């Protein structure tokens, strides 16, 4: 296997991971206005919710990765 092929696979894997992270935020943000109207919140609360989601994802992704490596992805 050449070095170019190995690097290409790693790059595709990294791009897939970034896509999944952005997809998670892309699924949460569109429903936030519905939460705001139902809960009687304001725009700054929405910003804090998006920031809390992103921070939680940042902090828990390495832990979830370790757990899925240890226990298996199907069990997770």
Helices and strands as residue ranges (DSSP letters): H 3-39, H 43-71
